[in-house]
Amino acid sequence: MSLYAQYVAEKDGMSVIEKEHGFAVFRIQSDSVYLRDIFVVESKRKSHLAKEMADEVAEIARRKGCKFMTGTVNPNLPSATKSILVLAAYGMNLISANQDVLLFGKEI
């Protein structure tokens, strides 16, 4: 486990999946899993690594009894449009929105 994963686990109570070219940060909460971050290095962003990691998170969550996955996007960030498109392509739907957070979700 990297120092970053240890830090996130200790500071935020989150779990991390780490791959050579990216990572996913998530938390299981009751019957849902919150996918906080997925990061893939720019040269590998069309390799489906983000989907693979999201699928891995979903499988871990299903084994722990989760039925729903959520994720958020800060609409004020420069990468917001790309993040929204990635979540939509993964089958997530907009659940709620305010000026600082867009909440997406889907059944798993």
N, C-alpha and C positions, 0 to 999 in steps of 0.2 A: 504494500500500500504506500503510495507516494505521500510526501509531506502535505501536499494540497488536500488529498483525500482525508488524511488524519485531521487536518485543520477543519475542514468542512464538517466532519463527523463530530468533532469536539465542540465547535462553535455553534453549529446550526442543527445538529442532530440529523444530518442528511447522510445518505449513502452515495457512493460514487462507483461507477463502472468506468474503468480506464482501459483504453486501447492504445495502440502505438500512435495513432493519428487523431485521437479525440477522447472525450469523456462525456459522461452523463451524470447529472446530480439529481437525486430524487429522495422523496420521503414517503413512506407508507403511513397513512393516517386512517385508521378504522378500516372501512371497506373501499378506500380509494388510494390512489398513488398520485402524488404531485410531482410532476417532472419539471424541476426548476430550471435546469440548464442542459443544453446539449451543445458541445463545441466540437467542431471538426476543423482541422487545419485547412486553409484555403485551397491548397493543391489537391485535396481529397474530397471536396464538398460534393462532387457529382458521383461519388463511389458508392452511395447508398449506406455509408457507415452510420449516419444519423438514424436512419430507419432501423438498421440492425441493432443499434444500442437501445432505441425506443422499444423495439420488440423484446429485447432482453429484459428491460425494466418491466414491461408488461407481463412477461412470463414469471418473473420473480414475484410480482404483485399478485398475479392470479394464484400462485402456489400458497400465498399468505391470505387468500380469501378476498382479495380486492375484485371489484366488479367495474370500477370506473377509473379513468385516468384524466387528470387535469394538467393544464400548462398555462403559463401566462406570458404575455408580451407587453413590454412597456412601449406604448405607441409613440413616445417622444424620442426614442433612440433612432439613430440613422439606419440601423438594420431591421427596423420594425416590419417593413413590408416583406422582406425575405423571410423573416420568422413567421409571419402570418401565413405566407404561402406554404412554408414547410409544414406547419401544423394542419392546414387545410388538406394538403396532399396526403397527410397521414390519417385523414378521416376525422379530425377533430372539428367540432363546431363551436361557434361563438356562443357562450352562455351568458356573459354579462360584460359590460364595458363602462369605464369612466375615463376621465382625462388622463389618468396615470397607469391604468391596468386594463388589459383585455384578457378575459378568462375564457379559455377553450376547454372542451372536454369531449370524451367519448367512452362508450362502454368497451370493456376489454374482456 
